[in-house]
Amino acid sequence: MKTKTMALFSLFFLFSGWLWSQSLAELAKKERERRESLKEKKTVVITNDDLARVKRKPALETGVASVERRESATAESVDQAAPPQAASRVMPVTIDQASPSLFSGGAATEQQALEEKYQKAKEYVELLTLKLNALWQEFYSLDDMTPRDQIQQAIAETFLKLQKAQEDEDKARQELEKYLSRVKKESAPSIWIR
């Protein structure tokens, strides 16, 4: 019994070795063909010096920062163009500061404004989440011993902005839901019990 199992065991290894050698020969042949085809192509070698010379750009630029820059630039141009007395009276009205009475043009415009406010808040949260993920990826991908203080500070600032944006998104969603429920109640027939 022992001899039979030993014989089967050794035959198994003999055949597997024979099959393995065939596959190795085939792999070596394919590798040779691949290398011959690559000899004709030109390769570019990038060294550490080349990488050091490359100017680094931020992995992600938020659209909000550029919008804030544009708003501040337009506010400065308004301040320069208007006389000092008029400059104190000029205040841009944002959706956050707008009261529902400004949208008295109709319920549809108020609903549209609330939906737009909610969508903008939602997009801003998604943007900040993406930026935070990119910053974490950049933080963990640093292999050299460069200081990570700036990235950590950017992560902290982005996280605080993200928390505030999530709160704003929740407020905008609640305002929209409250408005929609109010409209639904007002549009119900007077026979129904409210």
CYANA upper distance limits for C-alpha pairs under 8 A (distance plus 0.5 A):
  1 MET  CA      5 THR  CA      6.94
  2 LYS  CA      6 MET  CA      6.56
  3 THR  CA      7 ALA  CA      6.43
  4 LYS  CA      8 LEU  CA      6.66
  5 THR  CA      9 PHE  CA      6.40
  6 MET  CA     10 SER  CA      6.56
  7 ALA  CA     11 LEU  CA      6.56
  8 LEU  CA     12 PHE  CA      6.58
  9 PHE  CA     13 PHE  CA      7.04
 10 SER  CA     14 LEU  CA      6.57
 11 LEU  CA     15 PHE  CA      6.60
 12 PHE  CA     16 SER  CA      6.59
 13 PHE  CA     17 GLY  CA      6.39
 14 LEU  CA     18 TRP  CA      6.73
 15 PHE  CA     19 LEU  CA      6.65
 16 SER  CA     20 TRP  CA      6.42
 17 GLY  CA     21 SER  CA      6.63
 18 TRP  CA     22 GLN  CA      7.03
 19 LEU  CA     23 SER  CA      6.88
 20 TRP  CA     24 LEU  CA      6.62
 21 SER  CA     25 ALA  CA      6.67
 22 GLN  CA     26 GLU  CA      6.79
 23 SER  CA     27 LEU  CA      6.56
 24 LEU  CA     28 ALA  CA      6.57
 25 ALA  CA     29 LYS  CA      6.73
 26 GLU  CA     30 LYS  CA      6.76
 27 LEU  CA     31 GLU  CA      6.58
 28 ALA  CA     32 ARG  CA      6.68
 29 LYS  CA     33 GLU  CA      6.87
 30 LYS  CA     34 ARG  CA      6.68
 31 GLU  CA     35 ARG  CA      6.67
 32 ARG  CA     36 GLU  CA      6.70
 33 GLU  CA     37 SER  CA      6.78
 34 ARG  CA     38 LEU  CA      6.82
 35 ARG  CA     39 LYS  CA      6.78
 36 GLU  CA     40 GLU  CA      8.08
 37 SER  CA     41 LYS  CA      8.22
 46 ILE  CA     50 ASP  CA      6.60
 46 ILE  CA     51 LEU  CA      7.79
 47 THR  CA     51 LEU  CA      7.04
 48 ASN  CA     52 ALA  CA      6.65
 49 ASP  CA     53 ARG  CA      6.84
 50 ASP  CA     54 VAL  CA      7.12
 59 ALA  CA    134 ALA  CA      7.21
 59 ALA  CA    135 LEU  CA      8.35
 60 LEU  CA    131 LYS  CA      6.60
 60 LEU  CA    134 ALA  CA      7.60
 61 GLU  CA     65 ALA  CA      8.33
 61 GLU  CA    131 LYS  CA      8.45
 62 THR  CA     66 SER  CA      7.57
 62 THR  CA    127 LEU  CA      7.47
 62 THR  CA    128 LEU  CA      8.30
 62 THR  CA    131 LYS  CA      8.08
 63 GLY  CA     67 VAL  CA      6.72
 64 VAL  CA     68 GLU  CA      6.55
 64 VAL  CA    124 TYR  CA      8.23
 65 ALA  CA     69 ARG  CA      6.68
 66 SER  CA     70 ARG  CA      6.70
 67 VAL  CA     71 GLU  CA      6.62
 68 GLU  CA     72 SER  CA      6.61
 69 ARG  CA     73 ALA  CA      6.56
 70 ARG  CA     74 THR  CA      6.60
 71 GLU  CA     75 ALA  CA      6.52
 72 SER  CA     76 GLU  CA      6.59
 73 ALA  CA     77 SER  CA      6.73
 74 THR  CA     78 VAL  CA      6.60
 75 ALA  CA     79 ASP  CA      6.64
 76 GLU  CA     80 GLN  CA      6.67
 77 SER  CA     81 ALA  CA      6.53
 78 VAL  CA     82 ALA  CA      6.40
 78 VAL  CA     87 ALA  CA      7.95
 79 ASP  CA     83 PRO  CA      7.98
 79 ASP  CA     84 PRO  CA      8.02
 79 ASP  CA     87 ALA  CA      6.05
 82 ALA  CA     86 ALA  CA      6.47
 82 ALA  CA     87 ALA  CA      6.28
 83 PRO  CA     87 ALA  CA      6.67
 84 PRO  CA     88 SER  CA      7.27
 85 GLN  CA     89 ARG  CA      7.72
 86 ALA  CA     90 VAL  CA      6.97
 93 VAL  CA     97 GLN  CA      6.69
 93 VAL  CA     98 ALA  CA      7.02
 94 THR  CA     98 ALA  CA      6.70
 95 ILE  CA    113 ALA  CA      8.27
 95 ILE  CA    117 LYS  CA      7.60
 98 ALA  CA    102 LEU  CA      7.15
 99 SER  CA    103 PHE  CA      8.12
100 PRO  CA    104 SER  CA      7.44
100 PRO  CA    110 GLU  CA      7.55
103 PHE  CA    107 ALA  CA      8.17
103 PHE  CA    109 THR  CA      6.78
103 PHE  CA    110 GLU  CA      5.82
104 SER  CA    110 GLU  CA      8.05
105 GLY  CA    109 THR  CA      7.19
106 GLY  CA    110 GLU  CA      7.18
107 ALA  CA    111 GLN  CA      6.59
108 ALA  CA    112 GLN  CA      6.43
109 THR  CA    113 ALA  CA      6.50
110 GLU  CA    114 LEU  CA      6.68
111 GLN  CA    115 GLU  CA      6.58
111 GLN  CA    176 LEU  CA      7.79
111 GLN  CA    179 TYR  CA      7.91
111 GLN  CA    180 LEU  CA      8.19
112 GLN  CA    116 GLU  CA      6.51
113 ALA  CA    117 LYS  CA      6.59
114 LEU  CA    118 TYR  CA      6.65
114 LEU  CA    172 ALA  CA      7.60
114 LEU  CA    175 GLU  CA      7.83
114 LEU  CA    176 LEU  CA      6.15
115 GLU  CA    119 GLN  CA      6.58
115 GLU  CA    176 LEU  CA      7.09
116 GLU  CA    120 LYS  CA      6.60
117 LYS  CA    121 ALA  CA      6.70
117 LYS  CA    172 ALA  CA      7.07
118 TYR  CA    122 LYS  CA      6.57
118 TYR  CA    169 GLU  CA      6.65
118 TYR  CA    172 ALA  CA      5.54
118 TYR  CA    173 ARG  CA      6.33
118 TYR  CA    176 LEU  CA      8.04
119 GLN  CA    123 GLU  CA      6.59
120 LYS  CA    124 TYR  CA      6.58
121 ALA  CA    125 VAL  CA      6.74
121 ALA  CA    165 ALA  CA      7.15
121 ALA  CA    166 GLN  CA      8.25
121 ALA  CA    168 ASP  CA      7.13
121 ALA  CA    169 GLU  CA      5.43
121 ALA  CA    172 ALA  CA      7.95
122 LYS  CA    126 GLU  CA      6.81
122 LYS  CA    166 GLN  CA      8.40
122 LYS  CA    169 GLU  CA      6.38
123 GLU  CA    127 LEU  CA      6.55
124 TYR  CA    128 LEU  CA      6.62
124 TYR  CA    165 ALA  CA      7.41
125 VAL  CA    129 THR  CA      6.58
125 VAL  CA    162 LEU  CA      6.63
125 VAL  CA    165 ALA  CA      6.22
125 VAL  CA    166 GLN  CA      6.60
125 VAL  CA    169 GLU  CA      8.10
126 GLU  CA    130 LEU  CA      6.66
127 LEU  CA    131 LYS  CA      6.66
128 LEU  CA    132 LEU  CA      6.49
128 LEU  CA    158 THR  CA      7.21
128 LEU  CA    159 PHE  CA      8.46
128 LEU  CA    161 LYS  CA      8.00
128 LEU  CA    162 LEU  CA      6.21
129 THR  CA    133 ASN  CA      6.67
129 THR  CA    162 LEU  CA      7.40
130 LEU  CA    134 ALA  CA      6.69
131 LYS  CA    135 LEU  CA      6.66
131 LYS  CA    158 THR  CA      8.08
132 LEU  CA    136 TRP  CA      6.72
132 LEU  CA    155 ILE  CA      6.72
132 LEU  CA    158 THR  CA      6.75
132 LEU  CA    159 PHE  CA      7.43
133 ASN  CA    137 GLN  CA      6.61
134 ALA  CA    138 GLU  CA      6.60
135 LEU  CA    139 PHE  CA      6.52
135 LEU  CA    151 ILE  CA      7.26
135 LEU  CA    154 ALA  CA      8.06
135 LEU  CA    155 ILE  CA      6.76
136 TRP  CA    140 TYR  CA      6.68
136 TRP  CA    155 ILE  CA      7.75
137 GLN  CA    141 SER  CA      6.48
138 GLU  CA    142 LEU  CA      6.97
138 GLU  CA    151 ILE  CA      8.41
139 PHE  CA    148 ARG  CA      7.44
139 PHE  CA    151 ILE  CA      6.86
139 PHE  CA    152 GLN  CA      8.12
142 LEU  CA    146 THR  CA      8.09
148 ARG  CA    152 GLN  CA      6.64
149 ASP  CA    153 GLN  CA      6.58
150 GLN  CA    154 ALA  CA      6.63
151 ILE  CA    155 ILE  CA      6.56
152 GLN  CA    156 ALA  CA      6.69
153 GLN  CA    157 GLU  CA      6.69
154 ALA  CA    158 THR  CA      6.47
155 ILE  CA    159 PHE  CA      6.48
156 ALA  CA    160 LEU  CA      6.81
157 GLU  CA    161 LYS  CA      6.74
158 THR  CA    162 LEU  CA      6.46
159 PHE  CA    163 GLN  CA      6.71
160 LEU  CA    164 LYS  CA      6.82
161 LYS  CA    165 ALA  CA      6.50
162 LEU  CA    166 GLN  CA      6.54
163 GLN  CA    167 GLU  CA      6.82
164 LYS  CA    168 ASP  CA      6.71
165 ALA  CA    169 GLU  CA      6.52
166 GLN  CA    170 ASP  CA      6.66
167 GLU  CA    171 LYS  CA      6.72
168 ASP  CA    172 ALA  CA      6.60
169 GLU  CA    173 ARG  CA      6.56
170 ASP  CA    174 GLN  CA      6.58
171 LYS  CA    175 GLU  CA      6.60
172 ALA  CA    176 LEU  CA      6.65
173 ARG  CA    177 GLU  CA      6.60
174 GLN  CA    178 LYS  CA      6.42
175 GLU  CA    179 TYR  CA      6.55
176 LEU  CA    180 LEU  CA      6.59
177 GLU  CA    181 SER  CA      6.57
178 LYS  CA    182 ARG  CA      6.60
179 TYR  CA    183 VAL  CA      6.64
180 LEU  CA    184 LYS  CA      6.54
181 SER  CA    185 LYS  CA      6.61
182 ARG  CA    186 GLU  CA      6.64
183 VAL  CA    187 SER  CA      6.52
184 LYS  CA    188 ALA  CA      6.83
185 LYS  CA    194 ARG  CA      7.77
188 ALA  CA    192 TRP  CA      7.46
